[in-house]
Amino acid sequence: MSQEPTKIGRRSFINYLVAIVATGVIVGAGMYIAGPKQTVTETVRETVTSTVPTTITITGTPTTITTTTIPTTTTPTTTTYPQPPEPKEPIKLSVWMWDVFAPVIDGLNKIAYIWNKEHPKVQIEFTAVPGLNNLEFALKVEQATMAGQGPDIIQLDDYGMPSLLYDGYGEVLPPELQDLVKKYVHPNYIRGLYSWGPDMVKRMYMVPGPYGVSPAKHLWINEYHLQEAGLDPNWYPSDWDELINVAQKLTKYDSTGKLTRSGLFVRIGGHVGGIFDKFLPLHRTAGGKVIWAEGGQWKTDLDSDIAKKVIQRLYLDVMYKYHIYEPGFPGDTDAFAKELVSMVIPRELREAIISIQTLNPDKFWGPEGPKGFHGSPIPPENKGGQSRNFFDQFTFAVNSKSPKEKKDWAFAFLAWYISDSTVHDILFNSIGNWTSFIDVMNSPPFNNAWYQQLLKVTLPSEPDCLILHPLMGQINVPGGKILSQIFLKELDLDTGLKQLGSSLREIINQVPAPTT
């Protein structure tokens, strides 16, 4: 039996957020507090200043449904999850979504219509909340819930969700629903559905969300550019030297020496939390542990010699020694889709697919799905080393502060969502949105050779879940800000790492370490 540690109260947690916003660590704080603009002015998200963010309400309507793809009945054939008693008065389940893309919104419209038609007394409504980072969204959920206006179901990423759950805003899944999760979710990804509650004990609070799951954060490689350079289009880098050598061969300049095509994009700007997120698999593959509990204490090695060599070789040398990439040049998966960069390290499957399908499907999409590019494991520092990665997962959780009747029906909805094949086809298979449901993984288009090869090179890297600490949402923002300052030479490497370690330890020690 684990000893229950002293927990930091919700009010202290919010006060802590306010304090670090005041010092400029967070890009704004929810919709109530305006913080100063971040250092990377050309790329970082603007400070949130509106008191009520615009919401896009997603409600299913018959016009979004086609009779060829949606059956008239949706009784689940694969689950016996017990249905709650029908409400005496109609109720509405409110679902707040953080960070969704257009095809998923269309899919949510369809499944809302199906559910609402079958459950006239239990209507569901999805609301996408734009303009907030993950921590701001979590704070909005907490504040709205305290005011009696919060959502019944929450969708968030594996940075913001742990903070909500630790602060007591998540309900542990009922045993019957946990059994369904274990039946339908691939065992490699179930660990990402557990997080710490207020007592610092890990329990299953979550189910995979509709935004999909990325099996790892891959290195993405343009096969056409490899062929153009006389290289094997199926090449994978075996170590850092090989990665940098090939990236140099793929990089192009004009007659004046101006960069026109980068051989390798490294994440140095944009949403600061994303800068931190993309650094972690590189650090882990180099031998780092990132954040962990040991002997009743939280520890981090993000200011270690491991972090130092990753930053020097894969960021500073790439930009300033070899001139493979430079600040301000187009980057990320959009530039990859436009063939302005030949490789992107590291990025999630869904982001690569979204950019490809939106910006250059003629070049990179065929009758059977993706073509002309592939995902590679993150290369180790030296040949023979192991690639060690993280998978990326958005999840649903039920708000523990909602009335019992609503919570019961929210769990019933999630049971239907995770077990119904029609729902899976609408939200995942039909739009190429990969997730960890076993039936989705084993059905078109994900059972074709391209996706199977991607999984083959991913699973040996032992991708871990990103829920390393209850305050992941607070950790990634200052972490990304300081890393960006190092990458842009606003801080020298040693000074920056010292600041990074100090900042992260101040945050991780706000929470007692688990004793078991």
LOMIVEX-613679 format. One record per residue (C-alpha): residue in three letters; x, y negated, z negated; residue number from 0; chain. Coordinates in Angstrom, 3 decimals. Layout:
<rs>
R res       xx       yy       zz   n chain
R ala        X        Y        Z NUM     A
...
</rs>
This chain:
<rs>
R res       xx       yy       zz   n chain
R met    0.000    0.000    0.000   0     A
R ser    1.577   -3.298    1.036   1     A
R gln    1.735   -6.153   -1.392   2     A
R glu   -0.394   -9.099   -0.294   3     A
R pro    1.834  -12.160    0.100   4     A
R thr    0.848  -15.690   -0.690   5     A
R lys   -0.828  -17.167    2.380   6     A
R ile   -0.567  -20.719    3.582   7     A
R gly   -4.078  -22.150    3.627   8     A
R arg   -5.880  -23.307    6.727   9     A
R arg   -5.785  -26.921    5.603  10     A
R ser   -2.026  -26.730    5.001  11     A
R phe   -1.633  -25.210    8.440  12     A
R ile   -3.556  -28.033   10.122  13     A
R asn   -1.656  -30.626    8.079  14     A
R tyr    1.539  -28.975    9.265  15     A
R leu    0.404  -29.334   12.878  16     A
R val   -0.371  -32.998   12.320  17     A
R ala    3.051  -33.529   10.785  18     A
R ile    4.982  -32.024   13.676  19     A
R val    2.809  -33.880   16.184  20     A
R ala    3.761  -37.109   14.477  21     A
R thr    7.425  -36.294   15.090  22     A
R gly    6.827  -35.526   18.764  23     A
R val    7.338  -31.769   18.592  24     A
R ile    3.928  -30.899   20.071  25     A
R val    2.483  -32.274   23.304  26     A
R gly   -0.523  -33.879   21.617  27     A
R ala   -2.558  -31.908   19.086  28     A
R gly   -5.956  -30.806   20.209  29     A
R met   -8.339  -33.458   21.338  30     A
R tyr   -8.157  -35.575   18.206  31     A
R ile   -4.496  -36.602   17.837  32     A
R ala   -2.307  -38.220   20.490  33     A
R gly    1.404  -37.468   20.259  34     A
R pro    4.240  -39.087   22.221  35     A
R lys    5.046  -37.947   25.737  36     A
R gln    7.687  -35.235   26.079  37     A
R thr   11.245  -35.769   27.265  38     A
R val   10.922  -33.985   30.611  39     A
R thr    8.744  -36.768   31.926  40     A
R glu    8.502  -35.608   35.520  41     A
R thr    7.255  -32.126   34.717  42     A
R val    5.812  -31.805   31.218  43     A
R arg    2.053  -31.919   30.649  44     A
R glu    0.725  -35.370   29.769  45     A
R thr   -0.369  -36.046   26.208  46     A
R val   -4.015  -35.266   25.565  47     A
R thr   -5.867  -38.437   24.626  48     A
R ser   -9.545  -37.712   25.186  49     A
R thr  -11.618  -36.935   22.117  50     A
R val  -13.784  -34.369   23.907  51     A
R pro  -12.155  -32.475   26.788  52     A
R thr  -14.260  -31.897   29.852  53     A
R thr  -15.584  -28.355   29.871  54     A
R ile  -16.585  -26.255   32.830  55     A
R thr  -19.547  -24.156   31.840  56     A
R ile  -19.643  -20.791   33.549  57     A
R thr  -23.132  -19.348   33.721  58     A
R gly  -24.171  -16.501   35.947  59     A
R thr  -26.723  -17.255   38.631  60     A
R pro  -28.350  -14.931   41.167  61     A
R thr  -26.724  -16.856   44.016  62     A
R thr  -23.291  -15.561   43.002  63     A
R ile  -24.375  -11.931   43.246  64     A
R thr  -24.311   -9.806   46.374  65     A
R thr  -26.435   -6.681   46.423  66     A
R thr  -23.673   -4.760   48.170  67     A
R thr  -21.333   -4.993   45.181  68     A
R ile  -23.613   -5.330   42.148  69     A
R pro  -26.026   -2.540   41.200  70     A
R thr  -29.475   -3.324   39.848  71     A
R thr  -28.750   -1.505   36.598  72     A
R thr  -25.614   -1.770   34.507  73     A
R thr  -26.193    0.788   31.772  74     A
R pro  -22.679    1.921   30.797  75     A
R thr  -22.117    5.544   31.700  76     A
R thr  -18.917    5.955   29.720  77     A
R thr  -19.629    4.576   26.253  78     A
R thr  -21.924    5.367   23.371  79     A
R tyr  -21.141    2.221   21.422  80     A
R pro  -24.134    1.595   19.118  81     A
R gln  -26.309   -1.322   20.198  82     A
R pro  -27.366   -3.753   17.448  83     A
R pro  -31.090   -4.298   16.786  84     A
R glu  -32.694   -6.664   19.274  85     A
R pro  -32.847  -10.194   17.818  86     A
R lys  -36.245  -11.430   16.701  87     A
R glu  -35.399  -14.789   18.262  88     A
R pro  -33.192  -15.300   21.350  89     A
R ile  -29.513  -15.981   20.658  90     A
R lys  -26.695  -17.284   22.842  91     A
R leu  -23.146  -15.967   22.657  92     A
R ser  -20.658  -18.728   23.407  93     A
R val  -17.300  -17.720   24.911  94     A
R trp  -14.479  -20.275   25.116  95     A
R met  -11.801  -19.598   27.712  96     A
R trp   -8.258  -20.954   27.827  97     A
R asp   -6.508  -20.969   31.219  98     A
R val   -8.546  -19.125   33.839  99     A
R phe   -8.293  -19.276   37.636 100     A
R ala  -10.993  -19.589   40.276 101     A
R pro  -11.491  -15.917   41.258 102     A
R val  -11.952  -14.986   37.592 103     A
R ile  -14.481  -17.798   37.102 104     A
R asp  -16.481  -16.390   40.006 105     A
R gly  -16.257  -12.927   38.453 106     A
R leu  -17.407  -14.213   35.068 107     A
R asn  -20.406  -15.803   36.764 108     A
R lys  -21.329  -12.404   38.129 109     A
R ile  -20.951  -10.428   34.924 110     A
R ala  -22.794  -13.139   32.963 111     A
R tyr  -25.704  -12.785   35.369 112     A
R ile  -25.706   -9.005   34.993 113     A
R trp  -25.538   -9.111   31.195 114     A
R asn  -28.119  -11.873   30.834 115     A
R lys  -30.554  -10.063   33.123 116     A
R glu  -30.259   -6.885   31.050 117     A
R his  -30.295   -8.704   27.683 118     A
R pro  -32.866  -11.531   27.876 119     A
R lys  -32.673  -12.119   24.120 120     A
R val  -28.853  -12.144   23.982 121     A
R gln  -27.584  -14.558   26.614 122     A
R ile  -23.876  -15.113   27.168 123     A
R glu  -22.201  -18.314   28.347 124     A
R phe  -18.538  -18.748   29.300 125     A
R thr  -16.933  -22.174   28.932 126     A
R ala  -13.494  -22.922   30.378 127     A
R val  -11.746  -25.661   28.383 128     A
R pro   -9.090  -27.384   30.524 129     A
R gly   -6.406  -29.900   29.642 130     A
R leu   -5.082  -28.364   26.418 131     A
R asn   -2.021  -26.282   25.691 132     A
R asn   -2.564  -23.027   23.828 133     A
R leu   -1.962  -24.474   20.359 134     A
R glu   -4.232  -27.449   21.023 135     A
R phe   -6.941  -25.052   22.158 136     A
R ala   -6.543  -22.992   18.964 137     A
R leu   -6.859  -26.142   16.871 138     A
R lys   -9.979  -27.164   18.799 139     A
R val  -11.532  -23.761   18.061 140     A
R glu  -10.763  -24.126   14.348 141     A
R gln  -12.121  -27.651   14.087 142     A
R ala  -15.250  -26.901   16.107 143     A
R thr  -15.891  -23.782   14.031 144     A
R met  -15.565  -25.721   10.788 145     A
R ala  -18.140  -28.159   12.186 146     A
R gly  -20.525  -25.296   13.000 147     A
R gln  -20.034  -25.663   16.766 148     A
R gly  -17.352  -23.088   17.502 149     A
R pro  -17.393  -20.189   19.966 150     A
R asp  -18.476  -16.660   19.111 151     A
R ile  -15.819  -15.103   21.352 152     A
R ile  -12.402  -16.628   22.041 153     A
R gln  -10.064  -15.968   24.971 154     A
R leu   -6.466  -17.033   24.439 155     A
R asp   -2.899  -15.944   25.182 156     A
R asp   -0.424  -14.086   22.993 157     A
R tyr    1.027  -17.346   21.664 158     A
R gly   -2.109  -19.171   20.515 159     A
R met   -4.179  -16.161   19.416 160     A
R pro   -1.897  -15.030   16.546 161     A
R ser   -2.244  -18.432   14.876 162     A
R leu   -6.041  -18.211   14.962 163     A
R leu   -6.032  -14.684   13.583 164     A
R tyr   -3.575  -15.442   10.803 165     A
R asp   -5.706  -18.394    9.807 166     A
R gly   -8.755  -16.158    9.432 167     A
R tyr  -10.685  -16.891   12.643 168     A
R gly  -10.728  -13.332   13.981 169     A
R glu  -12.852  -10.320   13.072 170     A
R val  -11.212   -6.885   13.056 171     A
R leu  -12.713   -4.653   15.758 172     A
R pro  -15.199   -2.082   14.406 173     A
R pro  -13.844    1.507   14.363 174     A
R glu  -16.112    2.545   17.263 175     A
R leu  -14.778   -0.299   19.398 176     A
R gln  -11.187    0.527   18.468 177     A
R asp  -11.853    4.071   19.681 178     A
R leu  -13.113    2.707   23.004 179     A
R val  -10.037    0.509   23.345 180     A
R lys   -7.779    3.520   22.813 181     A
R lys   -9.750    5.395   25.470 182     A
R tyr   -9.723    2.705   28.165 183     A
R val   -6.463    0.782   27.604 184     A
R his   -3.120    2.224   28.707 185     A
R pro   -1.172    3.237   25.566 186     A
R asn    1.838    1.091   26.513 187     A
R tyr   -0.231   -2.066   26.016 188     A
R ile   -2.352   -1.281   22.955 189     A
R arg    0.293   -2.703   20.601 190     A
R gly   -0.481   -6.147   22.067 191     A
R leu   -4.022   -5.930   20.658 192     A
R tyr   -2.817   -5.931   17.048 193     A
R ser   -1.845   -9.021   15.068 194     A
R trp   -1.525  -10.221   11.495 195     A
R gly   -4.561  -11.351    9.555 196     A
R pro   -4.540  -13.652    6.513 197     A
R asp   -3.075  -10.850    4.362 198     A
R met   -0.130  -10.329    6.769 199     A
R val   -1.287   -6.807    7.662 200     A
R lys   -1.473   -5.967   11.367 201     A
R arg   -4.868   -4.771   12.568 202     A
R met   -6.643   -4.470   15.918 203     A
R tyr   -8.442   -7.772   16.481 204     A
R met   -8.355   -8.033   20.276 205     A
R val   -9.301   -6.494   23.618 206     A
R pro   -7.625   -7.356   26.957 207     A
R gly   -9.100  -10.534   28.451 208     A
R pro  -10.332  -11.229   32.001 209     A
R tyr   -7.255  -13.270   32.944 210     A
R gly   -5.423   -9.986   33.330 211     A
R val   -2.242   -8.447   31.980 212     A
R ser    1.239   -8.644   33.476 213     A
R pro    3.192   -5.414   32.886 214     A
R ala    6.387   -7.432   32.421 215     A
R lys    7.935  -10.768   33.322 216     A
R his    9.698   -9.809   36.548 217     A
R leu   12.394  -11.205   38.774 218     A
R trp   10.581  -11.848   42.084 219     A
R ile   12.553  -11.388   45.300 220     A
R asn   11.763  -12.485   48.890 221     A
R glu   12.538   -9.500   51.133 222     A
R tyr   12.584  -11.594   54.330 223     A
R his   15.389  -13.744   52.924 224     A
R leu   17.373  -10.627   51.978 225     A
R gln   17.068   -9.296   55.533 226     A
R glu   18.053  -12.689   56.933 227     A
R ala   21.265  -12.489   54.871 228     A
R gly   21.971   -8.948   56.101 229     A
R leu   21.033   -7.332   52.786 230     A
R asp   18.818   -4.388   51.899 231     A
R pro   15.233   -5.724   51.584 232     A
R asn   14.648   -3.304   48.690 233     A
R trp   17.637   -4.613   46.694 234     A
R tyr   17.578   -4.926   42.916 235     A
R pro   20.372   -6.728   41.020 236     A
R ser   22.405   -4.470   38.743 237     A
R asp   23.934   -7.261   36.639 238     A
R trp   24.275  -11.037   36.326 239     A
R asp   27.264  -11.278   38.674 240     A
R glu   25.363   -9.514   41.449 241     A
R leu   22.287  -11.671   40.875 242     A
R ile   24.290  -14.895   41.125 243     A
R asn   26.314  -13.656   44.114 244     A
R val   23.188  -12.806   46.128 245     A
R ala   21.462  -16.020   45.027 246     A
R gln   24.395  -17.983   46.464 247     A
R lys   24.013  -16.171   49.791 248     A
R leu   20.299  -17.018   49.916 249     A
R thr   20.723  -20.709   49.045 250     A
R lys   20.643  -23.239   51.900 251     A
R tyr   21.752  -26.865   52.263 252     A
R asp   21.412  -29.428   55.044 253     A
R ser   24.329  -31.123   56.806 254     A
R thr   24.662  -33.640   53.979 255     A
R gly   24.868  -30.947   51.310 256     A
R lys   21.307  -31.491   50.103 257     A
R leu   19.595  -28.388   48.740 258     A
R thr   16.875  -27.169   51.114 259     A
R arg   16.305  -23.649   49.779 260     A
R ser   17.188  -22.389   46.338 261     A
R gly   18.361  -18.815   46.030 262     A
R leu   17.188  -18.566   42.412 263     A
R phe   14.668  -20.624   40.442 264     A
R val   15.160  -20.840   36.688 265     A
R arg   12.476  -22.403   34.493 266     A
R ile   13.781  -25.695   33.074 267     A
R gly   10.656  -27.898   33.057 268     A
R gly    6.883  -27.857   33.154 269     A
R his    4.751  -26.893   30.173 270     A
R val    7.345  -26.734   27.391 271     A
R gly    5.882  -23.589   25.858 272     A
R gly    6.403  -21.884   29.209 273     A
R ile   10.104  -22.808   29.202 274     A
R phe   10.514  -20.930   25.918 275     A
R asp    8.379  -18.025   27.110 276     A
R lys   10.488  -17.486   30.246 277     A
R phe   13.728  -17.551   28.256 278     A
R leu   12.745  -14.687   25.952 279     A
R pro   13.063  -11.681   28.333 280     A
R leu   16.479  -12.942   29.469 281     A
R his   17.569  -13.196   25.834 282     A
R arg   16.133   -9.770   24.964 283     A
R thr   17.795   -8.082   27.955 284     A
R ala   21.115   -9.617   26.885 285     A
R gly   20.734   -7.870   23.513 286     A
R gly   18.772  -10.432   21.505 287     A
R lys   15.924   -9.608   19.121 288     A
R val   14.247  -13.082   19.238 289     A
R ile   12.257  -13.080   15.943 290     A
R trp   11.820  -10.255   13.443 291     A
R ala   11.197   -9.505    9.765 292     A
R glu   13.860   -7.738    7.735 293     A
R gly   14.215   -7.287    3.993 294     A
R gly   11.225   -9.494    3.290 295     A
R gln   12.642  -12.386    5.349 296     A
R trp   12.052  -13.756    8.829 297     A
R lys   15.110  -13.842   11.074 298     A
R thr   15.942  -15.215   14.528 299     A
R asp   18.960  -14.934   16.814 300     A
R leu   17.880  -17.632   19.264 301     A
R asp   20.866  -19.752   18.186 302     A
R ser   23.351  -16.875   18.463 303     A
R asp   26.205  -16.205   20.871 304     A
R ile   23.745  -14.061   22.849 305     A
R ala   21.526  -17.083   23.500 306     A
R lys   24.602  -19.163   24.288 307     A
R lys   25.839  -16.850   27.047 308     A
R val   22.340  -16.529   28.568 309     A
R ile   21.990  -20.306   28.777 310     A
R gln   25.508  -20.782   30.128 311     A
R arg   25.417  -18.084   32.813 312     A
R leu   21.781  -18.020   33.931 313     A
R tyr   20.887  -21.700   33.588 314     A
R leu   23.846  -24.081   33.394 315     A
R asp   26.115  -22.183   35.801 316     A
R val   23.259  -21.568   38.254 317     A
R met   22.527  -25.299   38.398 318     A
R tyr   25.785  -27.140   37.770 319     A
R lys   28.557  -24.696   38.732 320     A
R tyr   27.072  -22.895   41.734 321     A
R his   24.398  -25.474   42.737 322     A
R ile   21.891  -22.705   43.436 323     A
R tyr   19.070  -24.694   41.857 324     A
R glu   18.846  -28.277   40.675 325     A
R pro   16.452  -30.267   38.475 326     A
R gly   13.621  -31.785   40.473 327     A
R phe   13.740  -29.269   43.323 328     A
R pro   10.440  -27.420   43.865 329     A
R gly   10.207  -24.242   41.869 330     A
R asp    8.160  -21.482   40.290 331     A
R thr    5.806  -19.154   42.170 332     A
R asp    4.295  -21.892   44.358 333     A
R ala    7.732  -22.710   45.774 334     A
R phe    8.387  -18.971   46.085 335     A
R ala    5.188  -18.567   48.132 336     A
R lys    6.248  -21.501   50.328 337     A
R glu    9.718  -19.913   50.739 338     A
R leu   11.488  -22.880   49.176 339     A
R val   13.054  -20.506   46.655 340     A
R ser   14.166  -16.937   47.349 341     A
R met   13.969  -15.557   43.813 342     A
R val   12.118  -16.540   40.637 343     A
R ile   13.298  -15.394   37.208 344     A
R pro   11.242  -14.450   35.258 345     A
R arg    7.514  -14.693   36.056 346     A
R glu    4.288  -12.771   35.523 347     A
R leu    2.598  -10.610   38.147 348     A
R arg   -0.669  -12.554   38.151 349     A
R glu    1.098  -15.897   38.708 350     A
R ala    3.020  -14.529   41.682 351     A
R ile   -0.107  -12.986   43.203 352     A
R ile   -2.201  -16.144   42.710 353     A
R ser    0.402  -18.298   44.473 354     A
R ile    0.902  -15.816   47.314 355     A
R gln   -2.818  -15.373   47.964 356     A
R thr   -3.467  -19.116   47.797 357     A
R leu   -0.498  -20.550   49.683 358     A
R asn    0.913  -17.979   52.105 359     A
R pro   -1.237  -14.863   52.498 360     A
R asp   -0.406  -14.491   56.194 361     A
R lys    3.261  -13.927   55.364 362     A
R phe    2.994  -11.982   52.128 363     A
R trp   -0.325  -10.123   52.237 364     A
R gly   -1.367   -7.203   54.403 365     A
R pro   -4.274   -4.767   54.686 366     A
R glu   -3.004   -2.794   51.685 367     A
R gly   -2.018   -5.772   49.550 368     A
R pro    1.327   -7.481   48.835 369     A
R lys    4.184   -7.233   51.317 370     A
R gly    7.521   -8.919   51.981 371     A
R phe    8.422   -9.406   48.307 372     A
R his    8.871   -7.268   45.238 373     A
R gly    9.313   -7.456   41.503 374     A
R ser   12.571   -6.407   39.905 375     A
R pro   13.596   -5.712   36.323 376     A
R ile   15.509   -8.523   34.631 377     A
R pro   19.149   -7.558   35.254 378     A
R pro   21.414   -6.889   32.257 379     A
R glu   24.631   -8.805   31.744 380     A
R asn   26.762   -5.835   32.818 381     A
R lys   26.171   -2.799   35.035 382     A
R gly   24.703    0.109   33.135 383     A
R gly   22.917   -2.079   30.609 384     A
R gln   19.181   -1.839   29.997 385     A
R ser   16.575   -4.362   31.064 386     A
R arg   14.346   -5.125   28.072 387     A
R asn   11.258   -7.212   28.691 388     A
R phe    7.906   -8.441   27.394 389     A
R phe    4.451   -7.859   28.827 390     A
R asp    2.087  -10.808   29.019 391     A
R gln   -1.509  -10.482   27.860 392     A
R phe   -4.553  -12.706   27.422 393     A
R thr   -7.135  -11.335   25.014 394     A
R phe  -10.671  -11.688   23.679 395     A
R ala  -11.334  -11.888   19.917 396     A
R val  -14.576  -12.363   17.985 397     A
R asn  -14.819  -15.416   15.718 398     A
R ser  -15.084  -14.205   12.119 399     A
R lys  -17.012  -17.351   11.141 400     A
R ser  -19.941  -16.629   13.488 401     A
R pro  -23.191  -15.270   11.961 402     A
R lys  -23.258  -11.491   11.518 403     A
R glu  -25.942  -10.983   14.170 404     A
R lys  -23.850  -12.841   16.731 405     A
R lys  -20.697  -10.937   15.771 406     A
R asp  -22.503   -7.622   16.151 407     A
R trp  -23.699   -8.572   19.635 408     A
R ala  -20.305  -10.015   20.559 409     A
R phe  -18.738   -6.634   19.823 410     A
R ala  -21.484   -4.916   21.839 411     A
R phe  -20.684   -7.197   24.783 412     A
R leu  -16.957   -6.407   24.504 413     A
R ala  -17.730   -2.674   24.397 414     A
R trp  -19.678   -3.044   27.653 415     A
R tyr  -16.928   -5.196   29.174 416     A
R ile  -14.101   -2.748   28.448 417     A
R ser  -15.992    0.388   29.512 418     A
R asp  -18.116   -0.581   32.528 419     A
R ser  -16.577    0.233   35.910 420     A
R thr  -18.629   -2.393   37.756 421     A
R val  -17.345   -5.116   35.452 422     A
R his  -13.797   -3.908   36.029 423     A
R asp  -14.218   -3.945   39.791 424     A
R ile  -15.608   -7.499   39.748 425     A
R leu  -12.988   -9.004   37.431 426     A
R phe   -9.920   -6.999   38.399 427     A
R asn   -9.843   -4.606   41.360 428     A
R ser  -11.798   -6.701   43.855 429     A
R ile   -9.575   -9.774   43.355 430     A
R gly   -6.192   -8.105   42.778 431     A
R asn   -6.116   -9.088   39.090 432     A
R trp   -4.059   -6.332   37.415 433     A
R thr   -4.837   -5.360   33.839 434     A
R ser   -4.135   -2.581   31.360 435     A
R phe   -7.446   -0.709   31.686 436     A
R ile   -6.544    2.793   32.864 437     A
R asp   -9.362    3.021   35.419 438     A
R val   -8.292   -0.317   36.933 439     A
R met   -4.652    0.768   37.185 440     A
R asn   -5.645    3.989   38.945 441     A
R ser   -7.987    2.403   41.505 442     A
R pro   -7.392    0.358   44.692 443     A
R pro   -5.503   -1.807   45.254 444     A
R phe   -3.365   -0.927   42.231 445     A
R asn   -2.772    2.717   43.139 446     A
R asn   -0.916    1.790   46.335 447     A
R ala    2.845    2.133   46.780 448     A
R trp    3.679   -1.541   46.059 449     A
R tyr    2.033   -1.627   42.634 450     A
R gln    3.192    1.872   41.702 451     A
R gln    6.786    0.900   42.454 452     A
R leu    6.348   -2.218   40.329 453     A
R leu    5.200   -0.089   37.392 454     A
R lys    8.008    2.396   38.011 455     A
R val   10.668   -0.282   37.569 456     A
R thr    8.798   -1.976   34.706 457     A
R leu    8.163    0.822   32.228 458     A
R pro   11.839    1.835   31.711 459     A
R ser   12.460   -1.731   30.491 460     A
R glu   10.342   -0.944   27.415 461     A
R pro    8.294   -4.137   27.603 462     A
R asp    7.263   -5.247   24.137 463     A
R cys    4.359   -7.467   23.141 464     A
R leu    5.012  -11.158   22.503 465     A
R ile    3.232  -11.278   19.147 466     A
R leu    6.463  -11.509   17.167 467     A
R his    5.218  -13.891   14.458 468     A
R pro    1.843  -15.268   13.289 469     A
R leu    2.806  -18.798   14.374 470     A
R met    3.880  -18.029   17.949 471     A
R gly    1.856  -21.009   19.179 472     A
R gln    3.855  -23.380   16.981 473     A
R ile    7.194  -21.754   17.796 474     A
R asn    7.111  -21.910   21.591 475     A
R val    6.571  -25.668   21.946 476     A
R pro    9.587  -27.017   20.006 477     A
R gly   11.571  -24.040   21.293 478     A
R gly   10.812  -24.971   24.888 479     A
R lys   11.458  -28.655   24.308 480     A
R ile   14.933  -28.090   22.880 481     A
R leu   15.841  -25.535   25.541 482     A
R ser   14.790  -27.976   28.263 483     A
R gln   16.991  -30.676   26.739 484     A
R ile   19.937  -28.257   26.858 485     A
R phe   19.201  -27.257   30.461 486     A
R leu   18.996  -30.913   31.539 487     A
R lys   22.195  -31.772   29.606 488     A
R glu   20.368  -34.124   27.259 489     A
R leu   21.874  -31.997   24.473 490     A
R asp   25.197  -30.182   24.655 491     A
R leu   24.947  -26.425   24.288 492     A
R asp   26.285  -26.082   20.739 493     A
R thr   24.286  -29.007   19.344 494     A
R gly   21.132  -27.844   21.077 495     A
R leu   21.408  -24.297   19.766 496     A
R lys   21.950  -25.593   16.251 497     A
R gln   18.781  -27.700   16.563 498     A
R leu   16.888  -24.756   18.050 499     A
R gly   17.782  -22.447   15.180 500     A
R ser   16.986  -25.055   12.541 501     A
R ser   13.636  -25.950   14.118 502     A
R leu   12.526  -22.342   14.523 503     A
R arg   13.535  -21.293   11.009 504     A
R glu   11.580  -24.197    9.571 505     A
R ile    8.466  -22.881   11.343 506     A
R ile    8.851  -19.129   10.883 507     A
R asn    9.456  -19.524    7.159 508     A
R gln    6.125  -21.310    6.743 509     A
R val    4.646  -17.802    6.687 510     A
R pro    5.635  -14.999    4.277 511     A
R ala    7.387  -12.111    5.999 512     A
R pro    5.607   -8.744    5.986 513     A
R thr    7.006   -6.382    3.377 514     A
R thr    6.346   -3.220    5.396 515     A
</rs>
